[in-house]
Structures are given as structure tokens and as C-alpha cells.
Amino acid sequence: MSSTLLEVTRSAHEDVERLERLIVRELQREPDHNRDRLFQSHRVRHMIDLITNTTDKLIDVYEDKDSARKDEIAALGGQTATGATTLFGAFYDRLKEIRDYHRRHPSARVVDTTEEYEELLKEEPHIEFSGEEAFGRYLDMHELYNEYINSKFGDSSTEYLTFLDSFSQTQSIPFHLKLSRQYKEYLEHVLQYLVSFMERTQPLQDLNRLFEKLEVEFEQQWADGKVLGWENKGLDRDPLPSQSDELDLEYYSTLEELMEVGPEKLKEALAALGLKTGGTLKQRAERLFLTKNTPLEQLDRKHFARSSRNSEKNVATDQISSKKEIALMEAKLHQLCDLLTEVIDLTKENIEKKQALTYEEMEAEREECIIACLNGRNLSLWQASYMVEDIKEDGAGCIAKCCDVVRSKNVEAHAVAKLEMVLAVAKVMMKGSSGGGHQEVTQADSESDDEEQQIYNPLKLPMGWDGKPIPYWLYKLHGLGQVCLHQSLSVHELLFIYEFKCEICGNQSYWGRRAFERHFKEWRHQHGMRCLNIPNTKNFNEITSIQEAKELWEKIQERQGVNKWRPDLEEEYEDREGNIYNKKTYTDLQRQGLI
């Protein structure tokens, strides 16, 4: 019943108002820590994008380029194509349409979209950060640093800490090196990383509007010659390419001496002056030797190339455009560095701290990171990946260290099960490896036992960190019964093997059996079922394929008899007075002679 344009418009306005209220509620909540604050910003950014998209659709509706909205309003008023007004006729037509709809869809139910929008406040956005960035606290510019020290404009002796201080000081780079393609690509890479970092850490910052304002100010400063480092647009320090190719004819007194330079040098010198470059070696030398005592303005036009003047103008225009583009990228770089001043300072402090830490201090900090990770609400896949990779590299030593952390009083009770699961997966992986690593794990597991003994494990459950089978409830909780753990599986295969995909949710992945069963009541699955015009009832639990859902819905409708055509009840007849009857009633009245 929401197919009319006015109903779509009303629904869009309702969605915008609901999203605005959700944004207010979200911003009124004070985040507990930095990660929660980052998630909050991304949720608000997502809702703002939804408002923007809905508003764009409303603008298209109100512009009414196809006059559909105007025609629908006229139809509601009872206006016909001939200009006549049949207000009650339009009303009864609309009433008939509503009744027909509910007669055809007796099982239709009203879907409350409030729950779907409430789920937006519970989402935890997936934000990708490298390990060095520490969830947005620091910059990770090692790739840009390597690009800098291996370039012509960079200093190979520069350390990473010094690079963090000087990468925004572009005025220290020689001017003639700024015009190279390598420097331009370097600036593009730096801007690309900083913009990406800003979008991940400050999603509510409108960079497009910031850059638009910057470009307007830059155009004015460029016209006035006030851009930092480009005061005269680079014209006073511009080493023209032709100057490096010109020959100083004062050193050559005869034509024969000039011919000894070679044909290629002569050709480059002639091209730099805009003269013809063809002919033999002697002809080229003669043509160039004419410029020793005769100015170019007084030379005969036949010595000049036809497009020399136009080419010079085009080259000069391209050079000015290239300089302006590089200067604008430098201005954007300075603007972003001003916004990220605090992050840059924290990054430098972190680098200095790492350089000053001893091995014992680094290990203590590592334990604190593990505790903070485990005490969090969720252990994400990339965190588990890092932990298992550490176990793979360090072997039994890391397992023993993690066991000590688990026994520590600083770890909450629910975190123990998380770490047990990670260690169980790592244990299965390490059993398949050969060599000293397997022996170290065996030694670590058997330290508490004087004699090795056969462990009773009829269900073949994975081993925990203590060398004993993990509890069966933990085995079922993490969905390990869905697959068969094999010793030859790699770390990433073990981490990502418990994946359930739902085609109705747009091929969304759900990790673990609990998440998969819970998603049938979440907004994403409900939205997908509503797009298929199928009610999201218990009959469709465990159904993830669109085709299977459609086939099941057809069978349910056939069983209920909803789709069967019943002419006695649904076929309509109208008498001369405009009264409407179904076929059975109309036939009975006609036989009795009443109509």
C-alpha cells in the first residue's frame, strides 16, 4: 500500500526525522573510552549518510520532472483528464483499491521499522587499522618513509622520527626537484593516506567542504603570489628545460669545432631555440652557428620550426598548471597536518618510547595489551589473528605467558573463555607442525605432569591451553561442531572456517553459530525479507537462500489457499445503478429478476 508517490514521500520524511532523533540520542550518550567514541562517530556518520541519500530522493520527488506528483495530487482531488471533478468517485475508487489489497493479502502485517533503526545504535562498525596505528591513536607512515628516503628529493640518512617532524615542511625540498613526477606521486600518496586516516578516525569531519574552502583561498593567494614557497609562482627560480640543452657558442670559434659536438647535441640545442632540427651534421652546425652573432629575432623565418611558438606557449602553460597543482597539494598537506598535530606528536612520543624501552618493559606492555583486549566486549577476528600468529612464532613460551595472564586477577571471568578458544585453535594448528615447535608445546603441556598419560577424549574435542580437552559447551558455543578441525589447516583457515553466509542479507558473513542464529531477528535480515515481500516468521529460520525462501513462501500460500482464484467470491459484477456484487450474488439476484 506504500506504492503511491505521496506515501513514499511521507515515509521518507518520517525516516529522516527518526534518524535525526537517533543521532541526538547517540550524541547525548557519553562514550566510555576512545574505541567507543570512535564507534559512536562512525554510527553517526552512517546515519548522516542515510539522511543525505533520503533527502536527495526527496529533492527529486519535489522537482517533479515527470509531473507524477502533480498528477497524483490531481487524482486525489478527483480531477479527470477532461477537467471534470469527481471527488466522491475518486474516494470510492481509492477505498475499493484498499479493500482489494487487503482481500488479496489477508496475512499481511504491519512492520514496525523502529526496531530496525534501533539496531543502528547497537552496531559496531568494522574499521581497519594497522597494528602500528593502535586503533587510530598513531600514524603508520613507514611505507611513505621508505618512499621518501629512496627518492631523489629525499635524504637516505633521515630516520623515521626525523621524517615525522619534516614531512610537512615541503619548503625545505629544492625547487627544481618539486617539478618531477616522483615528487608529485609522493605527495599524492601522502595525501591519500592522511585523508584515509582522517576518514577512519574523524568521520564527522567534512573534508570536502574543508578542501573547497582551501581551494578558494588558494586561488586568491596564487593570483596575489602569496602561496608559501611559491611567492612568484616559481617563475624566478624556474630552470627552463631549454637552458640545460643550450650550447655556449663562445667556446667554439669555427664551424668544425662545433661539428665535433655530435649530431644529437646539435639537435637538442636547435630544438631548445625553436630552430629546425633536420638536415646533415654540417647543416645543423651551420644553422646553430648563425645564432652566435645574430639574435633570434633577426634570423630568417625559414630557419625556425613551424610550431615553435605554439609549442613554447603550450609548454609554458603546462608548466604553470603543473606548478599550481603541486602547490595546491602542498597546501592540502599543510592543512591536514594542522588538523593532525596532536596525533603526530603522540606518534613521535610513541616512537621515542619504543626506542627507550627495555625487553622487560616491552613484555610488560604486551601483557597489558592482552589484558585490555580480553577485557573488551568482543575479541575481533584480527585481534585473534595477531594472538595466534604470536603463538605460532613463539610456540610454547607464548602459550605459557598467556596462561599466566589468564590466571592473573586482572582478567575478567568471561575473558578466560575467549583466550581458551584462541589457544585451542592454536594448539590444533601447532599439532600439525613438525620439528622443535611440536616438542616445545609438548614440553609446556607436560610440565605439570611427571608422567605422560593417555587422555580420555571420545568426542575428539580440541585441546585447551592446559593440555586437556576444552569443555563441550565451549565446543558447541563457538560452532566448532560445524566443521572438522584438521591438523593441516593454516591459522587463517582455522580463524575464518566458522563462516555462515546469508544471501538474503546481501551475502553478509556471520561468524559462529550463535551470531548466525541471532541474525534472523536483526534488521538486516528483516529488511531483506521485506524486499522479497515475505513475512519474517519462524517458518523461515535457517533459510538463507533467496530461491529457497521464495519456494517455501509459495508452498505456504498454496497451503493457505491465498493464491487460488475464486471467481465466485472475487469476480465482480456491476448493475445499471453502479452497485457492485460478486459473481455468485449477482447471478442469484439476476435469476430472481431483482436486477
C-alpha positions as CSV (number, residue, x, y, z in Angstrom):
1,M,0.0,0.0,0.0
2,S,3.0,2.3,0.1
3,S,3.4,2.3,-3.7
4,T,1.9,5.8,-4.2
5,L,4.3,8.7,-4.6
6,L,2.8,10.7,-1.7
7,E,3.1,7.7,0.6
8,V,6.7,7.3,-0.4
9,T,7.3,11.0,0.3
10,R,5.7,10.8,3.7
11,S,7.7,7.7,4.6
12,A,10.9,9.3,3.6
13,H,10.2,12.4,5.8
14,E,9.4,10.0,8.7
15,D,12.7,8.2,8.1
16,V,14.7,11.5,8.2
17,E,13.0,12.6,11.4
18,R,13.6,9.2,13.0
19,L,17.3,9.3,12.0
20,E,17.7,12.8,13.4
21,R,16.2,11.7,16.8
22,L,18.6,8.7,16.8
23,I,21.6,11.0,16.1
24,V,20.6,13.2,19.1
25,R,20.2,10.2,21.4
26,E,23.6,8.9,20.3
27,L,25.4,12.2,20.8
28,Q,23.8,12.7,24.2
29,R,25.5,9.4,25.4
30,E,29.0,9.9,26.8
31,P,31.4,7.2,25.4
32,D,33.3,5.2,28.0
33,H,36.7,5.1,26.1
34,N,38.3,6.0,22.9
35,R,37.2,3.0,20.9
36,D,33.5,3.6,21.9
37,R,33.9,7.2,20.9
38,L,35.2,6.2,17.5
39,F,32.3,3.7,17.0
40,Q,29.9,6.4,18.0
41,S,31.3,8.8,15.4
42,H,31.1,6.2,12.7
43,R,27.5,5.3,13.6
44,V,26.5,9.0,13.4
45,R,28.3,9.3,10.1
46,H,26.4,6.3,8.7
47,M,23.1,7.9,9.8
48,I,24.0,11.2,8.3
49,D,24.7,9.5,5.0
50,L,21.3,7.8,5.2
51,I,19.7,11.2,5.8
52,T,21.6,12.6,2.8
53,N,20.6,9.9,0.5
54,T,16.9,10.1,1.6
55,T,17.0,13.9,1.2
56,D,18.4,13.6,-2.4
57,K,15.5,11.3,-3.2
58,L,13.0,13.8,-1.7
59,I,14.5,16.6,-3.8
60,D,14.0,14.5,-7.0
61,V,10.4,14.0,-5.9
62,Y,9.7,17.6,-5.3
63,E,11.3,18.7,-8.5
64,D,8.7,16.6,-10.2
65,K,10.3,16.4,-13.6
66,D,7.9,13.8,-14.9
67,S,4.8,15.6,-13.3
68,A,4.0,12.3,-11.5
69,R,3.4,14.1,-8.1
70,K,1.2,16.7,-9.8
71,D,-0.9,14.1,-11.5
72,E,-1.3,12.1,-8.3
73,I,-2.4,15.2,-6.3
74,A,-4.9,16.0,-9.1
75,A,-6.2,12.4,-9.0
76,L,-6.7,12.6,-5.2
77,G,-8.8,15.7,-5.8
78,G,-11.0,13.9,-8.3
79,Q,-9.8,15.7,-11.4
80,T,-10.0,13.8,-14.6
81,A,-8.2,14.2,-17.9
82,T,-11.1,16.2,-19.3
83,G,-11.0,18.7,-16.4
84,A,-14.2,17.4,-14.7
85,T,-14.1,16.8,-10.9
86,T,-15.5,13.6,-9.4
87,L,-14.4,13.9,-5.8
88,F,-16.5,11.0,-4.4
89,G,-15.7,8.8,-7.4
90,A,-12.0,9.2,-6.6
91,F,-12.7,8.5,-2.9
92,Y,-14.6,5.3,-3.6
93,D,-12.1,4.1,-6.2
94,R,-9.4,4.5,-3.6
95,L,-11.5,2.7,-1.0
96,K,-12.0,-0.1,-3.4
97,E,-8.3,-0.4,-4.1
98,I,-7.6,-0.6,-0.3
99,R,-10.2,-3.3,0.2
100,D,-8.9,-5.3,-2.8
101,Y,-5.4,-5.1,-1.5
102,H,-6.4,-6.5,2.0
103,R,-8.5,-9.1,0.4
104,R,-5.6,-10.3,-1.7
105,H,-3.2,-10.2,1.2
106,P,-5.1,-11.2,4.3
107,S,-1.9,-12.3,6.1
108,A,-0.1,-9.0,5.6
109,R,1.1,-7.5,8.8
110,V,2.3,-4.0,9.8
111,V,6.1,-4.0,10.1
112,D,7.4,-1.7,12.8
113,T,10.6,-0.1,11.5
114,T,11.5,1.3,14.9
115,E,13.4,-1.8,15.9
116,E,15.4,-1.7,12.7
117,Y,16.6,1.8,13.3
118,E,17.3,1.0,17.0
119,E,19.7,-1.6,15.7
120,L,21.8,1.2,14.2
121,L,22.7,2.3,17.7
122,K,24.0,-1.2,18.6
123,E,26.2,-1.7,15.5
124,E,29.9,-1.8,15.9
125,P,31.4,-0.6,12.6
126,H,34.3,-2.5,11.1
127,I,37.2,-0.1,10.9
128,E,40.5,-1.3,9.6
129,F,43.7,-0.1,11.3
130,S,47.2,-1.5,11.2
131,G,48.9,-2.7,14.3
132,E,51.2,0.4,14.4
133,E,48.1,2.8,14.3
134,A,46.8,1.3,17.5
135,F,43.1,1.8,16.6
136,G,43.7,5.4,15.4
137,R,46.0,6.7,18.1
138,Y,49.1,6.9,16.0
139,L,50.1,7.3,12.4
140,D,51.7,4.5,10.4
141,M,53.9,6.2,7.7
142,H,56.6,3.6,7.3
143,E,55.7,3.0,3.6
144,L,55.8,6.7,2.9
145,Y,59.1,7.0,4.8
146,N,60.6,4.3,2.6
147,E,59.4,6.1,-0.5
148,Y,60.9,9.3,0.8
149,I,64.4,8.0,1.6
150,N,64.6,6.1,-1.7
151,S,63.7,9.2,-3.8
152,K,65.9,11.8,-5.4
153,F,64.4,14.6,-3.3
154,G,64.7,12.7,0.0
155,D,67.7,12.1,2.3
156,S,68.6,8.4,2.7
157,S,70.2,9.2,6.1
158,T,66.9,10.5,7.6
159,E,65.5,8.5,10.5
160,Y,61.8,7.7,10.8
161,L,61.4,10.1,13.8
162,T,63.0,12.9,11.9
163,F,60.8,12.2,8.9
164,L,57.7,12.6,11.1
165,D,59.0,16.1,12.0
166,S,59.9,17.2,8.5
167,F,57.4,15.5,6.1
168,S,55.1,18.5,6.3
169,Q,57.9,21.0,5.7
170,T,57.9,20.9,1.9
171,Q,59.7,24.3,1.6
172,S,62.9,22.5,2.5
173,I,62.9,20.4,-0.7
174,P,64.8,22.0,-3.6
175,F,62.5,23.7,-6.1
176,H,63.8,22.0,-9.2
177,L,63.1,18.6,-7.6
178,K,59.5,19.5,-6.9
179,L,58.6,19.5,-10.6
180,S,59.5,15.9,-11.0
181,R,56.9,13.2,-11.4
182,Q,58.3,11.3,-8.5
183,Y,57.7,14.1,-6.1
184,K,54.1,14.6,-7.4
185,E,53.4,10.9,-6.9
186,Y,54.8,11.1,-3.4
187,L,52.5,14.0,-2.5
188,E,49.6,12.0,-3.8
189,H,50.4,9.0,-1.7
190,V,50.9,11.2,1.5
191,L,47.5,13.0,0.9
192,Q,45.8,9.7,0.2
193,Y,47.0,8.2,3.5
194,L,46.2,11.3,5.6
195,V,42.7,11.6,4.1
196,S,42.1,7.9,4.7
197,F,43.3,8.3,8.3
198,M,41.0,11.3,8.9
199,E,38.0,9.4,7.5
200,R,38.7,6.5,9.8
201,T,39.4,8.5,13.0
202,Q,37.3,11.6,12.5
203,P,34.4,10.5,10.3
204,L,32.3,13.6,11.2
205,Q,34.9,15.9,9.7
206,D,33.7,17.2,6.4
207,L,36.9,17.1,4.3
208,N,35.2,18.0,1.1
209,R,33.9,21.3,2.4
210,L,37.3,21.9,4.1
211,F,39.1,21.4,0.8
212,E,36.6,23.5,-1.2
213,K,37.3,26.5,1.2
214,L,41.0,25.8,1.0
215,E,40.9,25.9,-2.8
216,V,39.1,29.2,-2.9
217,E,41.7,30.8,-0.6
218,F,44.5,29.1,-2.6
219,E,43.3,30.6,-5.9
220,Q,43.3,34.1,-4.3
221,Q,46.8,33.6,-2.8
222,W,48.1,32.2,-6.0
223,A,46.9,35.2,-8.0
224,D,48.5,37.5,-5.5
225,G,51.7,35.5,-5.3
226,K,51.4,34.8,-1.6
227,V,51.5,31.0,-1.5
228,L,54.2,29.7,0.9
229,G,57.2,28.6,-1.2
230,W,55.6,29.8,-4.4
231,E,55.5,33.5,-3.9
232,N,56.3,34.3,-7.6
233,K,54.6,31.1,-8.9
234,G,58.1,29.6,-9.4
235,L,58.9,31.8,-12.3
236,D,62.0,33.4,-10.8
237,R,63.5,30.0,-10.0
238,D,62.2,28.1,-13.0
239,P,65.1,26.3,-14.7
240,L,63.7,26.1,-18.2
241,P,64.4,22.8,-19.9
242,S,65.9,24.6,-22.9
243,Q,68.6,26.2,-20.8
244,S,70.2,22.8,-20.0
245,D,70.2,21.9,-23.7
246,E,71.7,25.2,-25.0
247,L,75.4,25.3,-26.0
248,D,77.6,28.1,-25.1
249,L,78.8,29.2,-28.6
250,E,81.6,31.4,-27.2
251,Y,83.7,28.3,-26.7
252,Y,83.5,27.5,-30.4
253,S,85.4,29.7,-32.9
254,T,84.9,27.7,-36.1
255,L,82.3,25.5,-37.6
256,E,84.5,22.4,-37.5
257,E,84.8,22.7,-33.7
258,L,81.1,22.9,-33.4
259,M,80.6,19.8,-35.6
260,E,82.7,17.8,-33.1
261,V,79.9,18.1,-30.6
262,G,77.9,15.5,-32.4
263,P,74.5,15.4,-34.2
264,E,72.4,14.6,-31.1
265,K,73.8,17.5,-29.1
266,L,73.3,19.9,-32.0
267,K,69.7,18.6,-32.5
268,E,68.9,19.2,-28.8
269,A,70.4,22.7,-28.9
270,L,68.4,23.6,-32.0
271,A,65.2,22.3,-30.5
272,A,65.8,24.4,-27.4
273,L,66.0,27.5,-29.5
274,G,63.0,26.6,-31.6
275,L,65.0,26.1,-34.8
276,K,64.7,23.3,-37.3
277,T,66.5,20.1,-36.3
278,G,66.7,18.3,-39.6
279,G,69.5,18.0,-42.1
280,T,73.0,16.7,-42.1
281,L,75.6,17.3,-39.4
282,K,77.1,20.3,-41.3
283,Q,73.7,21.8,-41.9
284,R,72.8,21.6,-38.3
285,A,76.1,23.2,-37.2
286,E,75.7,26.0,-39.7
287,R,72.1,26.7,-38.6
288,L,73.2,26.8,-34.9
289,F,76.4,28.8,-35.7
290,L,74.2,31.6,-37.1
291,T,72.9,32.3,-33.6
292,K,76.4,33.2,-32.3
293,N,76.5,36.7,-33.8
294,T,72.8,37.1,-34.8
295,P,69.9,37.5,-32.4
296,L,67.0,35.1,-32.9
297,E,64.7,38.0,-33.7
298,Q,66.8,38.9,-36.7
299,L,67.1,35.4,-38.2
300,D,65.2,34.4,-41.3
301,R,61.9,32.7,-40.5
302,K,62.9,29.7,-42.7
303,H,65.3,28.6,-40.0
304,F,62.6,28.2,-37.4
305,A,60.3,25.2,-36.9
306,R,56.6,25.9,-37.8
307,S,55.1,25.2,-34.4
308,S,57.9,26.5,-32.3
309,R,56.0,29.5,-31.0
310,N,52.8,27.5,-30.2
311,S,54.8,24.7,-28.6
312,E,56.7,27.1,-26.4
313,K,53.4,28.6,-25.3
314,N,51.9,25.2,-24.6
315,V,55.0,24.1,-22.6
316,A,54.9,27.2,-20.5
317,T,51.2,26.8,-19.9
318,D,51.6,23.1,-18.9
319,Q,54.5,24.1,-16.6
320,I,52.4,26.7,-14.8
321,S,49.5,24.3,-14.4
322,S,51.8,21.6,-13.0
323,K,53.3,24.0,-10.6
324,K,49.9,25.2,-9.4
325,E,48.7,21.6,-8.9
326,I,51.8,20.7,-6.8
327,A,51.4,23.9,-4.8
328,L,47.8,23.0,-4.1
329,M,48.7,19.5,-2.9
330,E,51.3,21.0,-0.6
331,A,48.6,23.4,0.8
332,K,46.3,20.5,1.4
333,L,49.1,18.6,3.1
334,H,49.8,21.5,5.5
335,Q,46.1,21.8,6.3
336,L,45.8,18.1,7.2
337,C,49.0,18.3,9.3
338,D,47.5,21.1,11.2
339,L,44.4,19.0,11.9
340,L,46.5,16.0,12.9
341,T,49.1,17.9,15.0
342,E,48.1,16.1,18.2
343,V,48.2,12.7,16.5
344,I,51.7,13.4,15.0
345,D,53.0,14.5,18.4
346,L,51.6,11.3,20.0
347,T,53.2,9.2,17.2
348,K,56.6,10.8,17.9
349,E,56.3,10.2,21.6
350,N,55.3,6.6,20.9
351,I,58.4,6.1,18.7
352,E,60.7,7.6,21.2
353,K,59.1,5.5,24.0
354,K,59.6,2.3,22.0
355,Q,63.2,3.2,21.3
356,A,63.9,3.7,25.0
357,L,62.0,0.6,26.3
358,T,63.9,-2.5,27.5
359,Y,62.9,-6.0,26.7
360,E,61.2,-6.5,30.1
361,E,59.2,-3.3,29.7
362,M,58.1,-4.3,26.2
363,E,56.9,-7.7,27.6
364,A,55.0,-6.0,30.4
365,E,53.3,-3.6,27.9
366,R,52.5,-6.6,25.8
367,E,50.7,-8.3,28.7
368,E,48.8,-5.1,29.4
369,C,47.6,-5.1,25.8
370,I,46.5,-8.7,26.0
371,I,44.5,-7.9,29.2
372,A,42.9,-4.8,27.7
373,C,42.0,-6.8,24.6
374,L,40.4,-9.7,26.6
375,N,38.5,-7.4,28.9
376,G,36.8,-5.7,26.0
377,R,33.3,-6.6,24.9
378,N,34.4,-8.6,21.9
379,L,37.5,-10.3,20.6
380,S,37.6,-9.4,17.0
381,L,39.0,-11.7,14.3
382,W,42.0,-9.5,13.5
383,Q,42.9,-9.4,17.3
384,A,42.6,-13.2,17.5
385,S,44.7,-13.5,14.3
386,Y,47.5,-11.5,15.9
387,M,47.4,-13.6,19.0
388,V,47.5,-16.9,17.1
389,E,50.3,-15.5,15.0
390,D,52.3,-14.7,18.1
391,I,51.6,-18.3,19.4
392,K,52.8,-19.7,16.1
393,E,56.1,-17.7,16.2
394,D,56.8,-18.1,19.9
395,G,55.4,-21.6,20.5
396,A,55.1,-22.9,24.0
397,G,56.6,-19.7,25.5
398,C,53.7,-17.6,24.3
399,I,51.1,-20.3,25.5
400,A,52.7,-20.3,29.0
401,K,52.7,-16.5,29.1
402,C,49.0,-16.3,28.0
403,C,48.2,-18.9,30.7
404,D,49.9,-16.7,33.3
405,V,47.8,-13.8,32.0
406,V,44.6,-15.9,32.3
407,R,45.4,-16.8,35.9
408,S,46.1,-13.1,36.7
409,K,43.4,-11.4,38.7
410,N,43.3,-8.5,36.2
411,V,41.4,-10.6,33.7
412,E,37.7,-10.8,33.9
413,A,36.0,-14.2,34.1
414,H,34.4,-14.0,30.6
415,A,37.8,-13.3,29.0
416,V,39.1,-16.7,30.1
417,A,36.8,-18.5,27.7
418,K,37.9,-16.2,24.8
419,L,41.6,-16.9,25.3
420,E,40.9,-20.6,25.8
421,M,39.3,-20.7,22.4
422,V,42.2,-18.9,20.7
423,L,44.7,-21.2,22.4
424,A,42.7,-24.3,21.5
425,V,42.7,-23.3,17.8
426,A,46.5,-22.5,18.0
427,K,47.0,-25.9,19.7
428,V,45.3,-27.8,16.9
429,M,47.4,-25.8,14.4
430,M,50.7,-26.5,16.2
431,K,50.0,-30.2,16.4
432,G,50.3,-30.4,12.6
433,S,53.7,-28.7,12.6
434,S,56.8,-30.7,12.8
435,G,60.2,-30.1,14.4
436,G,61.2,-28.4,17.6
437,G,58.0,-26.3,17.8
438,H,55.9,-29.5,18.4
439,Q,58.4,-30.7,21.0
440,E,58.2,-27.3,22.8
441,V,54.4,-27.4,23.0
442,T,54.6,-31.0,24.3
443,Q,57.1,-29.9,27.0
444,A,55.0,-27.0,28.0
445,D,51.9,-29.1,28.3
446,S,53.6,-31.8,30.3
447,E,55.5,-29.6,32.8
448,S,52.8,-30.1,35.4
449,D,52.7,-33.9,34.9
450,D,55.5,-36.1,35.9
451,E,54.5,-38.9,33.6
452,E,52.6,-38.7,30.3
453,Q,49.3,-40.5,30.3
454,Q,46.6,-41.1,27.7
455,I,43.8,-38.5,27.9
456,Y,40.3,-39.8,27.6
457,N,38.7,-37.8,24.7
458,P,36.0,-39.9,23.0
459,L,34.4,-36.8,21.3
460,K,37.8,-35.7,19.9
461,L,37.5,-32.2,21.3
462,P,40.3,-29.7,20.6
463,M,42.9,-29.3,23.4
464,G,42.9,-26.3,25.6
465,W,45.9,-24.3,27.0
466,D,46.2,-26.8,29.8
467,G,46.6,-29.8,27.5
468,K,43.1,-31.1,28.3
469,P,40.1,-31.2,26.1
470,I,38.1,-28.0,26.1
471,P,34.5,-28.2,27.7
472,Y,31.8,-29.5,25.4
473,W,29.7,-26.4,25.9
474,L,32.6,-24.2,24.7
475,Y,33.0,-26.5,21.7
476,K,29.3,-26.0,20.8
477,L,29.3,-22.3,21.7
478,H,31.9,-21.4,19.1
479,G,30.3,-23.5,16.4
480,L,33.2,-26.0,16.2
481,G,30.8,-28.8,15.5
482,Q,30.0,-27.3,12.1
483,V,33.4,-28.4,10.7
484,C,36.1,-30.9,11.2
485,L,39.3,-29.4,12.5
486,H,42.2,-30.8,10.7
487,Q,45.9,-30.6,11.6
488,S,46.8,-29.4,8.1
489,L,44.7,-26.2,8.3
490,S,46.5,-22.9,8.4
491,V,45.9,-20.2,11.0
492,H,43.7,-18.1,8.8
493,E,41.7,-21.1,7.7
494,L,41.1,-22.0,11.4
495,L,40.0,-18.4,12.2
496,F,37.7,-18.0,9.3
497,I,36.3,-21.5,8.9
498,Y,33.2,-20.9,11.0
499,E,31.6,-18.6,8.5
500,F,27.9,-18.6,7.7
501,K,26.7,-16.6,4.7
502,C,23.2,-15.3,4.1
503,E,22.1,-14.5,0.6
504,I,19.0,-12.7,1.9
505,C,21.3,-10.2,3.8
506,G,23.3,-9.5,0.7
507,N,25.9,-12.3,1.2
508,Q,26.7,-11.0,4.7
509,S,29.1,-13.2,6.7
510,Y,28.3,-14.3,10.2
511,W,31.0,-15.9,12.4
512,G,29.9,-18.7,14.7
513,R,26.6,-20.5,15.2
514,R,25.3,-18.0,17.8
515,A,25.7,-15.0,15.6
516,F,24.1,-16.9,12.7
517,E,21.0,-17.8,14.7
518,R,20.7,-14.4,16.2
519,H,20.9,-12.6,12.8
520,F,17.4,-13.8,11.8
521,K,15.8,-11.3,14.2
522,E,18.2,-8.4,13.2
523,W,17.3,-5.5,11.0
524,R,19.4,-6.6,8.0
525,H,17.6,-10.0,7.6
526,Q,14.2,-8.4,8.2
527,H,14.9,-5.8,5.5
528,G,15.9,-8.5,3.1
529,M,12.8,-10.5,3.7
530,R,10.7,-7.3,3.4
531,C,12.3,-6.6,0.0
532,L,11.2,-10.1,-1.1
533,N,7.6,-9.4,0.1
534,I,7.9,-12.3,2.5
535,P,7.0,-12.1,6.2
536,N,9.9,-12.9,8.5
537,T,8.3,-15.6,10.6
538,K,9.7,-18.7,12.4
539,N,9.0,-20.7,9.3
540,F,11.9,-19.1,7.5
541,N,14.5,-19.7,10.2
542,E,17.7,-21.3,8.9
543,I,16.7,-20.2,5.3
544,T,19.5,-18.1,3.8
545,S,18.9,-18.7,0.1
546,I,16.5,-16.3,-1.8
547,Q,15.3,-19.1,-4.0
548,E,14.5,-21.4,-1.1
549,A,12.7,-18.6,0.7
550,K,10.5,-17.9,-2.4
551,E,9.7,-21.6,-2.9
552,L,8.8,-22.0,0.8
553,W,6.5,-18.9,0.7
554,E,4.8,-20.2,-2.4
555,K,4.1,-23.5,-0.7
556,I,2.8,-21.8,2.4
557,Q,0.5,-19.6,0.3
558,E,-0.8,-22.7,-1.6
559,R,-1.5,-24.5,1.6
560,Q,-3.4,-21.5,2.9
561,G,-5.2,-21.1,-0.4
562,V,-4.3,-17.4,-0.7
563,N,-3.2,-17.5,-4.3
564,K,-6.2,-19.6,-5.6
565,W,-8.5,-17.7,-7.9
566,R,-12.0,-18.0,-6.5
567,P,-14.3,-16.5,-9.2
568,D,-17.5,-16.9,-7.1
569,L,-16.1,-14.6,-4.4
570,E,-13.5,-12.4,-6.2
571,E,-15.0,-11.8,-9.7
572,E,-17.1,-8.6,-9.6
573,Y,-20.2,-7.5,-11.5
574,E,-21.9,-4.1,-11.6
575,D,-25.5,-3.4,-12.3
576,R,-27.0,-0.3,-14.0
577,E,-27.2,1.7,-10.8
578,G,-23.5,1.2,-10.1
579,N,-23.8,-1.4,-7.3
580,I,-21.0,-4.0,-7.2
581,Y,-21.6,-7.7,-6.4
582,N,-19.5,-10.8,-6.6
583,K,-20.4,-13.4,-9.3
584,K,-22.5,-15.6,-7.0
585,T,-24.6,-12.8,-5.6
586,Y,-25.1,-11.2,-9.0
587,T,-26.2,-14.5,-10.6
588,D,-28.7,-15.2,-7.8
589,L,-30.2,-11.7,-8.0
590,Q,-30.4,-11.9,-11.8
591,R,-32.2,-15.2,-11.7
592,Q,-34.8,-13.8,-9.2
593,G,-35.3,-10.8,-11.5
594,L,-34.3,-8.3,-8.9
595,I,-31.6,-6.7,-11.1
